[in-house]
Amino acid sequence: MAHWNKLAGNPPGFTLHGLRKTLGGMLADGEATTRQLMGILGHDDIEHAELYSRSASQKRLAHTGMEKVVKLVRR
């Protein structure tokens, strides 16, 4: 894999796993469904795909929760 990474011109430290993980996070942040994540990333186990979904959901919940606090303070 390291050889192919080098041939692809990826900088040192970049791995295919890291790129796949980044894509999973981006898909989840874009509100892709768990099944869509599974299809795109090739997961056959829903647990792996749900890791991305839960993380993105947590970020959205935190963001919307803080928006409510800001609105309350600005009243």
N, CA and C of each residue as an Amber inpcrd file, in Angstrom:
protein
   225
   0.8180000  -1.1860000   0.0000000   0.0000000   0.0000000   0.0000000
   0.8680000   1.2590000   0.0000000   1.9240000   1.2340000   0.7810000
   2.7960000   2.4150000   0.8360000   3.3630000   2.7130000  -0.5440000
   3.6990000   1.6770000  -1.2700000   4.2400000   1.8460000  -2.6210000
   3.2050000   2.5220000  -3.5280000   1.9600000   2.0390000  -3.4610000
   0.9080000   2.6070000  -4.3080000   0.5630000   4.0330000  -3.8820000
   0.6260000   4.2900000  -2.5840000   0.3990000   5.6500000  -2.0880000
   1.4340000   6.6000000  -2.6710000   2.6780000   6.1420000  -2.6950000
   3.7580000   6.9630000  -3.2420000   3.5480000   7.1850000  -4.7420000
   3.1790000   6.1270000  -5.4550000   2.9220000   6.2410000  -6.8920000
   1.7630000   7.1980000  -7.1860000   0.7840000   7.2470000  -6.2800000
  -0.3650000   8.1370000  -6.4500000  -0.0030000   9.5880000  -6.1600000
   1.1890000   9.8080000  -5.6070000   1.6190000  11.1700000  -5.3040000
   1.0950000  11.6960000  -3.9810000   0.5810000  10.8010000  -3.1310000
   0.0930000  11.2380000  -1.8200000   1.2760000  11.6060000  -0.9320000
   1.1500000  12.6830000  -0.1620000   2.2370000  13.0850000   0.7340000
   2.4930000  12.0200000   1.8000000   3.6960000  11.9920000   2.3440000
   4.0010000  11.0460000   3.4320000   3.0060000  11.2310000   4.5810000
   2.5970000  10.1440000   5.1780000   1.6450000  10.2060000   6.2860000
   0.2090000  10.0160000   5.8420000  -0.0740000  10.2060000   4.5470000
  -1.4180000   9.9780000   4.0570000  -1.5780000   8.4850000   3.7980000
  -2.6570000   7.9170000   4.2910000  -2.9140000   6.4990000   4.0580000
  -4.2740000   6.3450000   3.4030000  -4.4670000   5.2320000   2.7500000
  -5.7710000   4.9710000   2.1510000  -6.8430000   4.8780000   3.2380000
  -6.4940000   4.3030000   4.3720000  -7.4510000   4.2270000   5.4750000
  -7.8320000   5.6260000   5.9530000  -6.8540000   6.5000000   6.0720000
  -7.1330000   7.8650000   6.5060000  -8.0060000   8.6100000   5.5130000
  -7.7530000   8.4080000   4.2280000  -8.5730000   9.0500000   3.2050000
 -10.0040000   8.5190000   3.2480000 -10.1330000   7.2230000   3.4520000
 -11.4630000   6.6080000   3.5430000 -12.1980000   7.1230000   4.7770000
 -11.4860000   7.2440000   5.8770000 -12.0880000   7.7530000   7.1130000
 -12.5350000   9.2060000   6.9390000 -11.7230000   9.9970000   6.2540000
 -12.0850000  11.3850000   5.9820000 -13.3420000  11.4500000   5.1250000
 -13.4110000  10.6030000   4.1010000 -14.5890000  10.5520000   3.2470000
 -15.8210000  10.1650000   4.0520000 -15.6850000   9.1930000   4.9430000
 -16.8060000   8.7900000   5.7940000 -17.3180000   9.9400000   6.6390000
 -16.3940000  10.7000000   7.2110000 -16.7880000  11.8670000   8.0070000
 -17.4730000  12.9300000   7.1700000 -16.9570000  13.1600000   5.9750000
 -17.5580000  14.1640000   5.0970000 -18.9610000  13.7380000   4.6630000
 -19.1210000  12.4690000   4.3450000 -20.4400000  11.9660000   3.9580000
 -21.4330000  12.1110000   5.1100000 -21.0070000  11.7360000   6.3030000
 -21.8900000  11.8400000   7.4690000 -22.2180000  13.2910000   7.7790000
 -21.2250000  14.1710000   7.6760000 -21.4860000  15.5950000   7.9030000
 -22.4610000  16.1450000   6.8660000 -22.4390000  15.5670000   5.6750000
 -23.3660000  15.9580000   4.6180000 -24.7120000  15.2630000   4.7320000
 -24.9220000  14.5740000   5.8410000 -26.1740000  13.9030000   6.1820000
 -26.4910000  12.7070000   5.2970000 -25.4510000  12.0080000   4.8170000
 -25.6690000  10.7380000   4.1200000 -26.2310000   9.7440000   5.1310000
 -27.0910000   8.8690000   4.6730000 -27.6490000   7.8540000   5.5660000
 -26.5880000   6.8050000   5.8810000 -26.8700000   6.0300000   6.9110000
 -25.9510000   4.9580000   7.2820000 -25.8080000   3.9710000   6.1340000
 -26.9080000   3.6540000   5.4710000 -26.8630000   2.7220000   4.3320000
 -26.0630000   3.3110000   3.1750000 -26.1640000   4.6150000   2.9520000
 -25.3610000   5.2570000   1.9140000 -23.8770000   5.1690000   2.2610000
 -23.5580000   5.4240000   3.5280000 -22.1690000   5.2930000   3.9860000
 -21.6580000   3.8820000   3.7360000 -22.4680000   2.8970000   4.0710000
 -22.0670000   1.5090000   3.8780000 -21.7930000   1.2240000   2.4060000
 -22.6700000   1.7030000   1.5510000 -22.5160000   1.4580000   0.1220000
 -21.2840000   2.1130000  -0.4580000 -21.0450000   3.3420000  -0.0730000
 -19.9130000   4.0880000  -0.6240000 -18.5880000   3.5800000  -0.0690000
 -18.5490000   3.3190000   1.2260000 -17.2960000   2.9060000   1.8590000
 -17.0570000   1.4020000   1.7850000 -18.0610000   0.6570000   1.3670000
 -17.9000000  -0.7830000   1.2340000 -18.0080000  -1.5510000   2.5340000
 -18.6350000  -0.9560000   3.5420000 -18.8090000  -1.6560000   4.8200000
 -19.9330000  -2.6800000   4.6860000 -19.7320000  -3.8530000   5.2680000
 -20.8100000  -4.8320000   5.3130000 -21.3570000  -4.9510000   6.7390000
 -20.7660000  -4.1970000   7.6440000 -21.1730000  -4.1840000   9.0470000
 -21.6920000  -2.7840000   9.3700000 -22.9580000  -2.6990000   9.7560000
 -23.5790000  -1.4010000  10.0030000 -22.9000000  -0.6490000  11.1480000
 -22.2880000  -1.3610000  12.0790000 -21.6320000  -0.7150000  13.2220000
 -20.5470000   0.2670000  12.7830000 -19.7650000  -0.1040000  11.7770000
 -18.7060000   0.7870000  11.3060000 -19.2950000   2.0640000  10.7120000
 -20.3150000   1.9270000   9.9120000 -20.9430000   3.0940000   9.2890000
 -21.5990000   3.9780000  10.3410000 -22.1670000   3.3720000  11.3650000
 -22.8340000   4.1510000  12.4070000 -21.8500000   4.9940000  13.2160000
 -20.5950000   4.5950000  13.2720000 -19.5930000   5.4110000  13.9680000
 -19.5360000   6.8060000  13.3480000 -19.5370000   6.8650000  12.0130000
 -19.5070000   8.1450000  11.3150000 -20.8060000   8.9170000  11.5560000
 -21.9300000   8.2150000  11.4730000 -23.2340000   8.8610000  11.6490000
 -23.3860000   9.4430000  13.0500000 -22.9680000   8.6910000  14.0600000
 -23.0930000   9.1770000  15.4440000 -22.2290000  10.4040000  15.6720000
 -21.0310000  10.3940000  15.1370000 -20.1350000  11.5330000  15.3000000
 -20.7200000  12.7830000  14.6550000 -21.2290000  12.6410000  13.4340000
 -21.8190000  13.7850000  12.7350000 -23.0750000  14.2600000  13.4550000
 -23.8590000  13.3330000  13.9500000 -25.0770000  13.6840000  14.6820000
 -24.7310000  14.4600000  15.9480000 -23.6980000  14.0180000  16.6440000
 -23.2650000  14.7130000  17.8610000 -22.8590000  16.1450000  17.5530000
 -22.1400000  16.3440000  16.4450000 -21.7260000  17.7010000  16.0570000
 -22.9390000  18.5710000  15.7590000 -23.9130000  18.0060000  15.0200000
 -25.1180000  18.7830000  14.6840000 -25.9000000  19.1370000  15.9340000
 -26.0410000  18.1710000  16.8530000 -26.7620000  18.4350000  18.0930000
 -26.0730000  19.5240000  18.9160000 -24.7640000  19.4550000  18.9980000
 -24.0210000  20.4640000  19.7530000 -24.1900000  21.8430000  19.1120000
 -24.1130000  21.8860000  17.7910000 -24.2300000  23.1600000  17.0750000
 -25.6230000  23.7740000  17.2750000 -26.6680000  22.9820000  17.0700000
 -28.0180000  23.5230000  17.2190000 -28.3220000  23.8750000  18.6750000
 -27.7720000  23.0960000  19.6010000 -27.9570000  23.4200000  21.0160000
 -27.3220000  24.7610000  21.3770000 -26.1210000  24.9930000  20.8800000
 -25.4470000  26.2670000  21.1610000 -26.1470000  27.4360000  20.4720000
 -26.7340000  27.1990000  19.3080000 -27.5010000  28.2610000  18.6450000
 -28.6600000  28.6990000  19.5300000 -29.2990000  27.7520000  20.2080000
 -30.4100000  28.0750000  21.1110000 -29.9210000  28.9070000  22.2890000
 -28.7570000  28.5740000  22.8110000 -28.1890000  29.3290000  23.9260000
 -27.9020000  30.7580000  23.4830000 -27.3170000  30.9280000  22.3030000
 -26.9930000  32.2630000  21.7900000 -28.2660000  33.0730000  21.6160000
 -29.3190000  32.4840000  21.0550000 -30.5830000  33.2020000  20.8770000
 -31.1610000  33.6260000  22.2410000 -31.0610000  32.7450000  23.2120000
 -31.5720000  33.0380000  24.5480000 -30.8030000  34.2010000  25.1730000
 -29.5240000  34.2250000  25.0350000 -28.6770000  35.2700000  25.6220000
 -28.9260000  36.6010000  24.9320000 -29.1980000  36.5790000  23.6230000
 -29.3930000  37.8140000  22.8740000 -30.7640000  38.4390000  23.0940000
 -31.6420000  37.7670000  23.7600000 -32.9920000  38.3310000  24.0070000
 -32.9480000  39.4770000  24.9440000
